[in-house]
Amino acid sequence: MRLGDLADVVRSKNAGIYRLTIDVMFEDAETYEDVKATGRLSANRFAELYDVPVEDVQFFEYDPGLAFKVTIPARIPSGSPGDPDLRGAQQHAPVFELEVDVEQST
């Protein structure tokens, strides 16, 4: 399944001028744990998705919040000429399409 179909919230925002943060949050613990168990969300995966060195990816699993949080370098510093997204609010789209091998209960 696509991560965008499993997660309750997928969003991005600037974390200062030079960093971008992506949050993936789940409504229930079962789905969060199922996604976590696949290992598909990792620093390596986000490095691939956003074409950044893995050592520049800060990746956190936040179990109490049923969430994953990722911070990566911004491609263009916020507010610089050529910045297409001043607030970084549209940079999470690749995460929606990420395939995660879990079965959703009906």
MMTF fields as JSON, N, C-alpha, C and O atoms, coordinates in Angstrom:
{
  "mmtfVersion": "1.0.0",
  "mmtfProducer": "UNKNOWN",
  "numBonds": 423,
  "numAtoms": 424,
  "numGroups": 106,
  "numChains": 1,
  "numModels": 1,
  "chainsPerModel": [1],
  "groupsPerChain": [106],
  "chainIdList": ["A"],
  "bondAtomList": [4, 2, 8, 6, 12, 10, 16, 14, 20, 18, 24, 22, 28, 26, 32, 30, 36, 34, 40, 38, 44, 42, 48, 46, 52, 50, 56, 54, 60, 58, 64, 62, 68, 66, 72, 70, 76, 74, 80, 78, 84, 82, 88, 86, 92, 90, 96, 94, 100, 98, 104, 102, 108, 106, 112, 110, 116, 114, 120, 118, 124, 122, 128, 126, 132, 130, 136, 134, 140, 138, 144, 142, 148, 146, 152, 150, 156, 154, 160, 158, 164, 162, 168, 166, 172, 170, 176, 174, 180, 178, 184, 182, 188, 186, 192, 190, 196, 194, 200, 198, 204, 202, 208, 206, 212, 210, 216, 214, 220, 218, 224, 222, 228, 226, 232, 230, 236, 234, 240, 238, 244, 242, 248, 246, 252, 250, 256, 254, 260, 258, 264, 262, 268, 266, 272, 270, 276, 274, 280, 278, 284, 282, 288, 286, 292, 290, 296, 294, 300, 298, 304, 302, 308, 306, 312, 310, 316, 314, 320, 318, 324, 322, 328, 326, 332, 330, 336, 334, 340, 338, 344, 342, 348, 346, 352, 350, 356, 354, 360, 358, 364, 362, 368, 366, 372, 370, 376, 374, 380, 378, 384, 382, 388, 386, 392, 390, 396, 394, 400, 398, 404, 402, 408, 406, 412, 410, 416, 414, 420, 418],
  "bondOrderList": [1, 1, 1, 1, 1, 1, 1, 1, 1, 1, 1, 1, 1, 1, 1, 1, 1, 1, 1, 1, 1, 1, 1, 1, 1, 1, 1, 1, 1, 1, 1, 1, 1, 1, 1, 1, 1, 1, 1, 1, 1, 1, 1, 1, 1, 1, 1, 1, 1, 1, 1, 1, 1, 1, 1, 1, 1, 1, 1, 1, 1, 1, 1, 1, 1, 1, 1, 1, 1, 1, 1, 1, 1, 1, 1, 1, 1, 1, 1, 1, 1, 1, 1, 1, 1, 1, 1, 1, 1, 1, 1, 1, 1, 1, 1, 1, 1, 1, 1, 1, 1, 1, 1, 1, 1],
  "groupList": [{"groupName": "MET", "atomNameList": ["N", "CA", "C", "O"], "elementList": ["N", "C", "C", "O"], "formalChargeList": [0, 0, 0, 0], "bondAtomList": [1, 0, 2, 1, 3, 2], "bondOrderList": [1, 1, 2], "singleLetterCode": "M", "chemCompType": "L-PEPTIDE LINKING"}, {"groupName": "ARG", "atomNameList": ["N", "CA", "C", "O"], "elementList": ["N", "C", "C", "O"], "formalChargeList": [0, 0, 0, 0], "bondAtomList": [1, 0, 2, 1, 3, 2], "bondOrderList": [1, 1, 2], "singleLetterCode": "R", "chemCompType": "L-PEPTIDE LINKING"}, {"groupName": "LEU", "atomNameList": ["N", "CA", "C", "O"], "elementList": ["N", "C", "C", "O"], "formalChargeList": [0, 0, 0, 0], "bondAtomList": [1, 0, 2, 1, 3, 2], "bondOrderList": [1, 1, 2], "singleLetterCode": "L", "chemCompType": "L-PEPTIDE LINKING"}, {"groupName": "GLY", "atomNameList": ["N", "CA", "C", "O"], "elementList": ["N", "C", "C", "O"], "formalChargeList": [0, 0, 0, 0], "bondAtomList": [1, 0, 2, 1, 3, 2], "bondOrderList": [1, 1, 2], "singleLetterCode": "G", "chemCompType": "PEPTIDE LINKING"}, {"groupName": "ASP", "atomNameList": ["N", "CA", "C", "O"], "elementList": ["N", "C", "C", "O"], "formalChargeList": [0, 0, 0, 0], "bondAtomList": [1, 0, 2, 1, 3, 2], "bondOrderList": [1, 1, 2], "singleLetterCode": "D", "chemCompType": "L-PEPTIDE LINKING"}, {"groupName": "ALA", "atomNameList": ["N", "CA", "C", "O"], "elementList": ["N", "C", "C", "O"], "formalChargeList": [0, 0, 0, 0], "bondAtomList": [1, 0, 2, 1, 3, 2], "bondOrderList": [1, 1, 2], "singleLetterCode": "A", "chemCompType": "L-PEPTIDE LINKING"}, {"groupName": "VAL", "atomNameList": ["N", "CA", "C", "O"], "elementList": ["N", "C", "C", "O"], "formalChargeList": [0, 0, 0, 0], "bondAtomList": [1, 0, 2, 1, 3, 2], "bondOrderList": [1, 1, 2], "singleLetterCode": "V", "chemCompType": "L-PEPTIDE LINKING"}, {"groupName": "SER", "atomNameList": ["N", "CA", "C", "O"], "elementList": ["N", "C", "C", "O"], "formalChargeList": [0, 0, 0, 0], "bondAtomList": [1, 0, 2, 1, 3, 2], "bondOrderList": [1, 1, 2], "singleLetterCode": "S", "chemCompType": "L-PEPTIDE LINKING"}, {"groupName": "LYS", "atomNameList": ["N", "CA", "C", "O"], "elementList": ["N", "C", "C", "O"], "formalChargeList": [0, 0, 0, 0], "bondAtomList": [1, 0, 2, 1, 3, 2], "bondOrderList": [1, 1, 2], "singleLetterCode": "K", "chemCompType": "L-PEPTIDE LINKING"}, {"groupName": "ASN", "atomNameList": ["N", "CA", "C", "O"], "elementList": ["N", "C", "C", "O"], "formalChargeList": [0, 0, 0, 0], "bondAtomList": [1, 0, 2, 1, 3, 2], "bondOrderList": [1, 1, 2], "singleLetterCode": "N", "chemCompType": "L-PEPTIDE LINKING"}, {"groupName": "ILE", "atomNameList": ["N", "CA", "C", "O"], "elementList": ["N", "C", "C", "O"], "formalChargeList": [0, 0, 0, 0], "bondAtomList": [1, 0, 2, 1, 3, 2], "bondOrderList": [1, 1, 2], "singleLetterCode": "I", "chemCompType": "L-PEPTIDE LINKING"}, {"groupName": "TYR", "atomNameList": ["N", "CA", "C", "O"], "elementList": ["N", "C", "C", "O"], "formalChargeList": [0, 0, 0, 0], "bondAtomList": [1, 0, 2, 1, 3, 2], "bondOrderList": [1, 1, 2], "singleLetterCode": "Y", "chemCompType": "L-PEPTIDE LINKING"}, {"groupName": "THR", "atomNameList": ["N", "CA", "C", "O"], "elementList": ["N", "C", "C", "O"], "formalChargeList": [0, 0, 0, 0], "bondAtomList": [1, 0, 2, 1, 3, 2], "bondOrderList": [1, 1, 2], "singleLetterCode": "T", "chemCompType": "L-PEPTIDE LINKING"}, {"groupName": "PHE", "atomNameList": ["N", "CA", "C", "O"], "elementList": ["N", "C", "C", "O"], "formalChargeList": [0, 0, 0, 0], "bondAtomList": [1, 0, 2, 1, 3, 2], "bondOrderList": [1, 1, 2], "singleLetterCode": "F", "chemCompType": "L-PEPTIDE LINKING"}, {"groupName": "GLU", "atomNameList": ["N", "CA", "C", "O"], "elementList": ["N", "C", "C", "O"], "formalChargeList": [0, 0, 0, 0], "bondAtomList": [1, 0, 2, 1, 3, 2], "bondOrderList": [1, 1, 2], "singleLetterCode": "E", "chemCompType": "L-PEPTIDE LINKING"}, {"groupName": "PRO", "atomNameList": ["N", "CA", "C", "O"], "elementList": ["N", "C", "C", "O"], "formalChargeList": [0, 0, 0, 0], "bondAtomList": [1, 0, 2, 1, 3, 2], "bondOrderList": [1, 1, 2], "singleLetterCode": "P", "chemCompType": "L-PEPTIDE LINKING"}, {"groupName": "GLN", "atomNameList": ["N", "CA", "C", "O"], "elementList": ["N", "C", "C", "O"], "formalChargeList": [0, 0, 0, 0], "bondAtomList": [1, 0, 2, 1, 3, 2], "bondOrderList": [1, 1, 2], "singleLetterCode": "Q", "chemCompType": "L-PEPTIDE LINKING"}, {"groupName": "HIS", "atomNameList": ["N", "CA", "C", "O"], "elementList": ["N", "C", "C", "O"], "formalChargeList": [0, 0, 0, 0], "bondAtomList": [1, 0, 2, 1, 3, 2], "bondOrderList": [1, 1, 2], "singleLetterCode": "H", "chemCompType": "L-PEPTIDE LINKING"}],
  "groupTypeList": [0, 1, 2, 3, 4, 2, 5, 4, 6, 6, 1, 7, 8, 9, 5, 3, 10, 11, 1, 2, 12, 10, 4, 6, 0, 13, 14, 4, 5, 14, 12, 11, 14, 4, 6, 8, 5, 12, 3, 1, 2, 7, 5, 9, 1, 13, 5, 14, 2, 11, 4, 6, 15, 6, 14, 4, 6, 16, 13, 13, 14, 11, 4, 15, 3, 2, 5, 13, 8, 6, 12, 10, 15, 5, 1, 10, 15, 7, 3, 7, 15, 3, 4, 15, 4, 2, 1, 3, 5, 16, 16, 17, 5, 15, 6, 13, 14, 2, 14, 6, 4, 6, 14, 16, 7, 12],
  "groupIdList": [1, 2, 3, 4, 5, 6, 7, 8, 9, 10, 11, 12, 13, 14, 15, 16, 17, 18, 19, 20, 21, 22, 23, 24, 25, 26, 27, 28, 29, 30, 31, 32, 33, 34, 35, 36, 37, 38, 39, 40, 41, 42, 43, 44, 45, 46, 47, 48, 49, 50, 51, 52, 53, 54, 55, 56, 57, 58, 59, 60, 61, 62, 63, 64, 65, 66, 67, 68, 69, 70, 71, 72, 73, 74, 75, 76, 77, 78, 79, 80, 81, 82, 83, 84, 85, 86, 87, 88, 89, 90, 91, 92, 93, 94, 95, 96, 97, 98, 99, 100, 101, 102, 103, 104, 105, 106],
  "secStructList": [7, 5, 2, 2, 2, 2, 7, 1, 3, 3, 3, 3, 3, 3, 1, 1, 1, 1, 3, 3, 3, 3, 3, 3, 3, 7, 1, 1, 2, 2, 2, 2, 2, 2, 2, 2, 2, 2, 6, 7, 1, 1, 2, 2, 2, 2, 2, 2, 2, 2, 6, 7, 7, 4, 4, 4, 7, 3, 3, 3, 3, 3, 4, 4, 4, 6, 3, 3, 3, 3, 3, 3, 3, 7, 1, 1, 7, 6, 6, 1, 6, 6, 7, 1, 7, 6, 6, 7, 6, 6, 6, 6, 2, 2, 2, 2, 6, 7, 5, 7, 7, 7, 7, 7, 7, 7],
  "xCoordList": [0.831, 0.0, 0.872, 2.036, 0.277, 0.97, 0.929, -0.084, 2.033, 2.096, 1.028, 0.469, 0.746, -0.29, -1.666, -2.516, -1.904, -3.183, -3.224, -4.304, -2.07, -1.988, -1.874, -2.467, -1.124, -0.865, -2.047, -2.733, -2.267, -3.31, -2.847, -3.628, -1.569, -0.996, 0.383, 1.21, 0.624, 1.959, 2.125, 1.357, 3.124, 3.301, 4.776, 5.617, 5.06, 6.42, 6.362, 5.346, 7.481, 7.595, 9.072, 9.903, 9.374, 10.751, 11.118, 10.296, 12.358, 12.926, 14.1, 15.255, 13.793, 14.811, 15.01, 14.236, 16.026, 16.278, 16.863, 16.586, 17.667, 18.435, 17.968, 18.593, 16.883, 16.433, 14.946, 14.198, 14.529, 13.142, 12.773, 13.541, 11.608, 11.137, 9.903, 9.017, 9.865, 8.731, 8.193, 8.948, 6.884, 6.219, 5.282, 4.561, 5.3, 4.364, 3.717, 4.392, 2.386, 1.691, 0.524, -0.119, 0.283, -0.748, -1.816, -1.545, -3.026, -4.153, -4.17, -4.636, -3.664, -3.729, -2.37, -1.578, -2.138, -0.86, -0.597, 0.548, -1.636, -1.449, -0.859, 0.088, -1.417, -0.901, 0.515, 1.387, 0.747, 2.085, 3.096, 4.155, 2.779, 3.698, 3.895, 5.001, 2.835, 2.954, 3.904, 4.752, 3.753, 4.629, 6.06, 7.012, 6.199, 7.53, 8.233, 9.429, 7.494, 8.066, 8.564, 9.423, 8.044, 8.506, 9.92, 10.634, 10.331, 11.642, 11.716, 12.798, 10.593, 10.584, 10.841, 11.323, 10.522, 10.834, 12.137, 12.231, 13.133, 14.472, 15.243, 14.821, 16.364, 17.237, 17.672, 17.732, 17.971, 18.385, 17.293, 17.565, 16.055, 14.937, 14.745, 14.546, 14.799, 14.601, 15.78, 15.599, 16.965, 18.123, 17.897, 18.201, 17.368, 17.061, 15.946, 16.066, 14.857, 13.704, 14.052, 13.547, 14.917, 15.219, 16.623, 17.063, 17.313, 18.636, 19.587, 20.186, 19.695, 20.625, 21.501, 21.083, 22.686, 23.531, 22.863, 22.289, 22.941, 22.286, 22.788, 22.032, 24.036, 24.558, 23.93, 24.076, 23.239, 22.556, 21.094, 20.386, 20.643, 19.244, 19.134, 19.808, 18.283, 17.95, 16.595, 15.596, 16.568, 15.363, 15.002, 15.841, 13.745, 13.293, 11.991, 11.085, 11.902, 10.639, 10.147, 10.846, 8.96, 8.415, 7.201, 6.064, 7.466, 6.425, 5.252, 4.106, 5.486, 4.334, 3.384, 2.185, 3.913, 3.095, 2.676, 2.035, 3.038, 2.729, 3.198, 2.448, 4.444, 4.932, 6.399, 7.185, 6.717, 8.087, 8.375, 7.515, 9.573, 9.975, 11.323, 12.241, 11.423, 12.636, 13.028, 12.18, 14.301, 14.802, 15.957, 16.886, 15.872, 16.87, 17.29, 16.6, 18.422, 18.801, 17.806, 17.331, 17.498, 16.658, 17.465, 18.668, 16.808, 17.503, 17.951, 19.035, 17.095, 17.376, 17.036, 15.953, 17.906, 17.569, 16.246, 15.979, 15.447, 14.135, 14.24, 15.036, 13.436, 13.398, 14.439, 14.454, 15.313, 16.332, 15.709, 14.649, 16.359, 15.859, 15.745, 16.658, 14.642, 14.417, 13.714, 13.391, 13.47, 12.761, 11.297, 10.585, 10.837, 9.466, 8.428, 7.227, 8.881, 7.969, 8.477, 9.182, 8.126, 8.685, 8.575, 9.473, 7.506, 7.298, 7.673, 7.613, 8.048, 8.395, 7.19, 7.339, 6.001, 4.763, 4.342, 3.36, 5.048, 4.659, 5.733, 5.712, 6.66, 7.798, 7.607, 8.531, 6.456, 6.213, 5.615, 5.405, 5.338, 4.67, 5.346, 4.637, 6.673, 7.28, 6.974, 6.978, 6.714, 6.439, 5.08, 4.912, 4.109, 2.786, 2.86, 2.132, 3.735, 3.808, 4.662, 4.711, 5.328, 6.195, 5.384, 4.435, 5.745, 5.055, 5.516, 6.712, 4.545, 4.8, 4.04, 2.836, 4.737, 4.159, 3.418, 3.91, 2.225, 1.359, -0.055, -0.444, -0.788, -2.19, -3.045, -2.901, -3.944, -4.824, -6.078, -6.673, -6.481, -7.692, -8.907, -8.908, -9.947, -11.189, -12.272, -13.394],
  "yCoordList": [-1.191, 0.0, 1.25, 1.227, 2.324, 3.605, 4.167, 4.058, 4.766, 5.356, 6.432, 6.585, 7.165, 8.193, 7.641, 8.367, 6.363, 5.727, 5.195, 4.975, 4.991, 4.423, 5.478, 5.336, 6.524, 7.55, 8.507, 8.794, 8.986, 9.971, 11.359, 12.137, 11.657, 12.948, 12.728, 12.013, 13.346, 13.438, 14.907, 15.446, 15.555, 16.986, 17.34, 16.592, 18.5, 19.024, 20.498, 21.17, 20.977, 22.396, 22.728, 21.849, 23.993, 24.419, 24.243, 24.439, 23.872, 23.801, 24.769, 24.364, 26.033, 27.048, 27.3, 26.827, 28.027, 28.42, 27.279, 27.172, 26.434, 25.441, 24.001, 23.088, 23.776, 22.406, 22.272, 23.248, 21.064, 20.722, 19.547, 18.592, 19.612, 18.533, 17.896, 18.584, 16.584, 15.81, 14.979, 14.279, 15.057, 14.291, 13.279, 13.596, 12.058, 11.013, 10.511, 9.954, 10.712, 10.383, 9.433, 9.485, 8.575, 7.559, 7.724, 8.203, 7.325, 7.44, 6.31, 6.493, 5.146, 4.015, 3.314, 3.301, 2.736, 2.09, 0.889, 0.64, 0.147, -1.049, -0.707, -1.352, 0.301, 0.703, 1.249, 0.908, 2.091, 2.634, 1.505, 1.507, 0.552, -0.561, -1.433, -1.913, -1.639, -2.419, -1.747, -2.403, -0.435, 0.314, 0.307, 0.096, 0.532, 0.534, -0.812, -0.849, -1.906, -3.244, -3.547, -4.412, -2.854, -3.098, -2.585, -3.096, -1.569, -0.978, -0.078, 0.392, 0.17, 1.006, 2.475, 3.211, 2.904, 4.276, 4.253, 3.67, 4.898, 4.901, 6.09, 6.734, 6.367, 7.43, 7.128, 8.028, 5.871, 5.495, 5.763, 6.276, 5.414, 5.614, 7.094, 7.468, 7.945, 9.375, 9.986, 10.921, 9.474, 9.929, 9.636, 10.467, 8.462, 8.104, 8.973, 9.5, 9.124, 9.897, 11.339, 11.908, 11.927, 13.348, 13.628, 14.776, 12.566, 12.689, 13.535, 14.506, 13.126, 13.772, 12.684, 11.528, 13.019, 12.023, 11.508, 12.285, 10.218, 9.618, 10.223, 10.307, 10.639, 11.226, 12.592, 13.108, 13.176, 14.456, 14.291, 15.278, 13.045, 12.768, 12.494, 11.614, 13.251, 12.977, 12.279, 12.855, 11.037, 10.208, 9.757, 9.22, 9.98, 9.618, 8.836, 9.183, 7.787, 7.093, 7.583, 7.456, 8.137, 8.678, 7.842, 8.166, 6.768, 5.807, 6.43, 6.125, 7.296, 7.855, 8.655, 8.725, 9.251, 10.045, 9.301, 9.875, 8.003, 7.191, 7.906, 8.043, 8.355, 9.208, 8.947, 8.436, 9.32, 9.369, 10.824, 11.533, 11.267, 12.643, 12.587, 11.896, 13.325, 13.322, 14.765, 15.587, 15.073, 16.394, 16.221, 15.448, 16.961, 16.881, 18.295, 19.264, 18.41, 19.73, 20.204, 19.41, 21.484, 22.064, 22.13, 22.39, 21.898, 21.983, 23.412, 23.649, 24.352, 25.779, 26.455, 26.217, 27.275, 27.952, 28.72, 29.36, 28.653, 29.288, 30.777, 31.493, 31.223, 32.634, 33.06, 34.215, 32.137, 32.468, 32.538, 31.957, 33.246, 33.233, 31.788, 30.984, 31.482, 30.135, 29.212, 28.077, 29.672, 28.847, 28.754, 29.759, 27.55, 27.409, 27.24, 27.246, 27.09, 26.765, 27.429, 26.804, 28.671, 29.497, 28.845, 29.009, 28.116, 27.512, 26.029, 25.414, 25.466, 24.046, 23.138, 21.952, 23.678, 22.936, 21.986, 21.261, 21.972, 21.109, 20.078, 19.501, 19.846, 18.98, 17.529, 16.728, 17.176, 15.83, 14.884, 13.708, 15.363, 14.544, 13.193, 12.195, 13.111, 11.793, 10.753, 9.555, 11.197, 10.275, 9.602, 8.443, 10.312, 9.739, 8.486, 7.52, 8.513, 7.427, 6.248, 5.233, 6.358, 5.292, 4.027, 4.054, 2.936, 1.668, 1.01, 0.901, 0.574, -0.076, -1.396, -1.422, -2.479, -3.81, -4.199, -4.992, -3.624, -4.0, -4.198, -3.586, -5.044, -5.26, -4.422, -4.489, -3.622, -2.803, -3.591, -4.22, -3.554, -4.242, -3.539, -2.324, -4.329, -3.722, -3.82, -3.365],
  "zCoordList": [0.0, 0.0, 0.0, 0.4, -0.455, -0.414, 0.999, 1.69, 1.423, 2.75, 2.922, 4.008, 1.871, 1.925, 2.242, 2.756, 1.944, 2.255, 3.686, 4.235, 4.284, 5.633, 6.724, 7.794, 6.46, 7.472, 7.589, 6.608, 8.789, 9.026, 8.578, 8.03, 8.817, 8.442, 7.842, 8.408, 6.694, 6.106, 5.75, 4.953, 6.336, 6.102, 6.119, 6.619, 5.559, 5.582, 5.95, 5.768, 6.473, 6.824, 6.987, 7.216, 6.867, 7.087, 8.554, 9.449, 8.772, 10.119, 10.123, 10.254, 9.98, 9.798, 8.307, 7.475, 7.994, 6.605, 5.777, 4.583, 6.405, 5.662, 5.83, 5.289, 6.567, 6.841, 6.557, 6.625, 6.241, 5.987, 6.887, 7.007, 7.517, 8.373, 7.75, 7.244, 7.798, 7.29, 8.441, 9.116, 8.664, 9.713, 9.07, 8.123, 9.593, 9.178, 10.459, 11.325, 10.581, 11.824, 11.549, 10.501, 12.52, 12.384, 13.447, 14.549, 13.108, 14.024, 15.046, 16.171, 14.656, 15.582, 15.678, 14.735, 16.851, 17.142, 16.244, 15.866, 15.898, 15.08, 13.707, 13.255, 13.054, 11.739, 11.865, 11.065, 12.859, 13.091, 13.282, 12.653, 14.138, 14.407, 13.166, 12.917, 12.39, 11.154, 10.166, 9.561, 10.01, 9.097, 9.637, 8.886, 10.906, 11.534, 11.316, 11.028, 11.454, 11.328, 9.913, 9.739, 8.907, 7.535, 7.303, 6.441, 8.075, 7.871, 6.651, 6.299, 6.002, 4.791, 5.092, 4.231, 6.31, 6.691, 7.467, 8.547, 6.894, 7.488, 6.943, 5.983, 7.561, 7.061, 5.63, 4.793, 5.352, 3.992, 2.969, 1.884, 3.315, 2.385, 2.093, 0.938, 3.115, 2.89, 2.139, 1.359, 2.364, 1.584, 0.103, -0.752, -0.193, -1.588, -2.154, -3.26, -1.394, -1.87, -2.192, -3.16, -1.375, -1.51, -2.045, -2.097, -2.44, -3.052, -2.196, -2.658, -0.939, -0.007, 0.611, 0.666, 1.07, 1.731, 3.011, 3.773, 3.235, 4.392, 5.703, 6.67, 5.745, 6.981, 7.278, 8.387, 6.309, 6.511, 6.918, 7.115, 7.043, 7.389, 8.886, 9.421, 9.543, 10.948, 10.934, 10.505, 11.405, 11.349, 12.754, 13.478, 13.137, 14.479, 14.416, 13.658, 15.208, 15.437, 16.788, 17.793, 16.812, 18.06, 18.46, 18.118, 19.187, 19.548, 20.313, 19.985, 21.327, 22.056, 21.155, 21.425, 20.096, 19.182, 17.934, 17.054, 17.846, 16.661, 15.396, 14.429, 15.421, 14.348, 13.998, 14.797, 12.779, 12.294, 11.976, 11.454, 12.287, 11.995, 11.305, 11.747, 10.222, 9.413, 9.141, 8.791, 9.299, 8.951, 7.978, 8.214, 6.88, 5.81, 5.409, 5.725, 4.715, 4.212, 3.151, 2.339, 3.163, 2.119, 0.824, 0.848, -0.287, -1.589, -1.87, -2.403, -1.502, -1.671, -0.345, 0.19, 0.196, 1.454, 1.339, 0.322, 2.36, 2.359, 2.058, 2.666, 1.123, 0.769, -0.246, -0.671, -0.641, -1.634, -3.022, -3.255, -3.946, -5.322, -5.819, -5.633, -6.435, -6.943, -5.964, -6.316, -4.744, -3.758, -4.182, -4.165, -4.566, -5.052, -3.936, -4.202, -2.705, -1.61, -0.336, 0.456, -0.143, 0.931, 2.301, 3.128, 2.562, 3.883, 3.935, 5.0, 2.822, 2.792, 2.936, 3.227, 2.736, 3.004, 1.881, 2.036, 0.776, -0.341, -0.683, -1.77, 0.223, -0.081, 0.355, 0.217, 0.866, 1.372, 0.333, 0.632, -0.869, -1.884, -2.155, -2.276, -2.256, -2.518, -1.443, -1.724, -0.231, 0.871, 0.684, 1.061, 0.108, -0.141, -1.002, -0.776, -1.978, -2.954, -2.511, -3.206, -1.382, -0.903, -0.637, 0.146, -1.273, -1.077, 0.218, 0.485, 1.018, 2.296, 2.287, 2.033, 2.562, 2.46, 3.741, 4.544, 3.914, 5.031, 4.48, 3.485, 5.133, 4.777, 5.695, 6.916, 5.117, 5.933, 6.261, 5.386, 7.536, 7.979, 7.411, 7.21, 7.155, 6.663, 7.715, 7.492]
}
